[in-house]
Amino acid sequence: MHEAPGRTHLALRGTAGAPVSLVELEGQRGKAEVVAVGSLRGLTVVTRHRTERDGRERSYLVMHARLARPGPQVTAGSSLGPLALVGFLDASGIFELDVRELLDATAVMPTTLTGLEGASLGFSVDPRNLLPLRP
């Protein structure tokens, strides 16, 4: 895991061109919504996930970064189910996963990718704390 100031994310190594699938978060309710697709840290796909945790609704933005191209169904506003194809790794073979918990689960999303990283929206969380535990 790499840490940058104000941000905690996972950096995973794979093979260039390998598919990247959507991960359902622990306690997730419904499908994830694609909020944005564009250039931020390489090609980046941002999805919004709603969960039920500790008796309350929470909302998270998941940034899938360093992609070569998005999956065929990945456009802003589309819904993605578990294991949906998010995209394909770029030539570096490094995939970055960054998760931000939103301060307001009903917040209206900014229209720019840089706005989605803004501290006023929420705070970074370690993605490993939100991945479902599997036996």
C-alpha positions, 0 to 999 in steps of 0.5 A: 500500500502506498500513502500520499498526503491526505490520501490512502489508497491501494496500488496493485500490480498486474499485467498490462491490459488485464481486466479490472472488475468492480468490487462490492463493498461490505454492506453494499445496497444495490448497484454501484453508480458510475459518477465519472470517467476521465483523466485524473491519475491516468484514465480513472473511473469513479463509482459511488457505492451506498452501504448500510453500516453500523445502523446508518446509510453511508456513501463511498466514492471508489476511484479506479485509476491507471486504466487504459480504457473503460469497460464497454458498459462504463459511462457516467450515470450507468449502474454496475453490478458486482464483478462488472468490468470497470476497465483494463490496466494501462501499460504500467500494469499498476492499478490504484484503488482509492476510496473516500467516504462522503460526509453527506450520503445524499450529496450532489456530486461535482461535475469534475474529477478533481472536484471529486477528490476535494476534501469538502466531500469526504475523507479517505479510508483504507479500502481494505476496511470495506472489502467483504470478508470471504471464507 
